[in-house]
Amino acid sequence: MIYYVAAGGLSAVVTFGLSILIARLGMKYRLYPAIRERDVHKRPTPRLGGVAMFLGILIAFGVASQLPQFHLIFAKPGPIFAILGAALIIVLIGVADDIWDLDWVTKLAGQIIAAGLLAWQGVQLTSLPIVGGIVVLSSYTGLIVTVLAIVLVMNAINFIDGLDGLVAGVAIIANGVFFIYSWILATNIAQTEYFNLASLITAVLIGACVGFLPLNWHPAKLFMGDAGALLVGLLMATSAISVTGSVDVGQLTFAKQLVPAFIPILLPFAILIVPLLDFGLAVFRRLRAGKSPFSADRKHLHHRLLDMGHTDIPAVLIFYAWTTVVAVGCLLFLFMPAARALTFIAIGLVVCTVVTLSPLTRRKAVETAVQLASPEDDVPAVAARLDPLDAAADMISIGTDTAETDAAQDAALDALKKKEAT
């Protein structure tokens, strides 16, 4: 394991150094787009962090290829070149989109080409594990399923890239869990190059995200942009496919229960639960409105958390919590009885739900206070705008973290207390 940690550490160091350089050059030469209406940030910020992440990953792969411990992985260079080539295509497409705002058809075509390159070089789903064995997919079916899965994951990750530190942190948590799982596979059954390759991909991706996160934490000095978000999605999908398509659950020494037998299928979905949920809701919402599923809007899950009353950092931490509960809970089925794992998941989901919805309690109290306040009550005009019966309420964001809004809410609650006292 120490060699995977070393590869991830090298990726982190290189990514961190290059992120600092790119952030400074981006501000100096104004390499940043104009702020869009749906953006959360208020000051211009470079979006080329994905370039630093790609170079960090590339250098980590290059060094790993010279180490004898990774000889098994690089014995067949075809998949390696396909992964790096697909990553390069995605980064170029992402950078072009960040600079020139490409149409969705061009971006989708580039994603399909990158995914097709991986499948062509053998990084694809050739089988799916079931209880007691595997289902072998035809070459044509495997190719289509692989391409669709990779494109789906890339866009799901890209869709949640709207808050400082969100994608990098979620990727660190999800890939950390997946690395543990791939390591368990490697130590419980005979190793293949896919198991080792999945672990290496996951390790260097975690390193890249760790190196990038300090520059991306709120307030961010650098964004990963589409290049970085799509790259993260591509590598997460690649590592998951490498493992899922190569596991015979009949050989797993820990596959003594129904749920553990399905871990090769469940875990990739579990670690991506938040991005996939956001992606599915966005596609459904846009298609119902007669729009392209790739059209932009301000109704993603992170936008809704802000509108509920959360500020940037708490909203990001809530995403982290949901990802941790689902991913770790799914992994726990390998180590403990199903009842205990389900208990952990249930308790975690309840806690996450309470924390997620907590601002609504205060908001409801403020709305009630505004509605019950009499004209002589000292309720600021800003608080009155929190009244949902006020037409102006639709024009503001409840999640705005300003002293004025906080004071207004406090005044409204005081007014309610006075009303109840009389």
Secondary structure as UniProt FT lines:
FT   HELIX           2..28
FT   TURN            29..30
FT   TURN            37..38
FT   HELIX           49..64
FT   TURN            65..66
FT   HELIX           68..70
FT   HELIX           71..74
FT   HELIX           77..100
FT   HELIX           104..120
FT   TURN            121..122
FT   STRAND          127..130
FT   TURN            131..132
FT   STRAND          133..136
FT   HELIX           139..159
FT   TURN            160..162
FT   TURN            164..165
FT   HELIX           166..188
FT   HELIX           193..216
FT   HELIX           225..244
FT   TURN            245..246
FT   HELIX           249..251
FT   TURN            253..254
FT   HELIX           258..261
FT   HELIX           263..271
FT   HELIX           273..288
FT   TURN            289..290
FT   TURN            293..294
FT   HELIX           301..308
FT   HELIX           312..332
FT   TURN            333..335
FT   HELIX           338..372
FT   TURN            375..376
FT   HELIX           381..384
FT   TURN            385..386
FT   TURN            388..389
FT   HELIX           391..395
FT   TURN            398..399
FT   HELIX           403..421
//
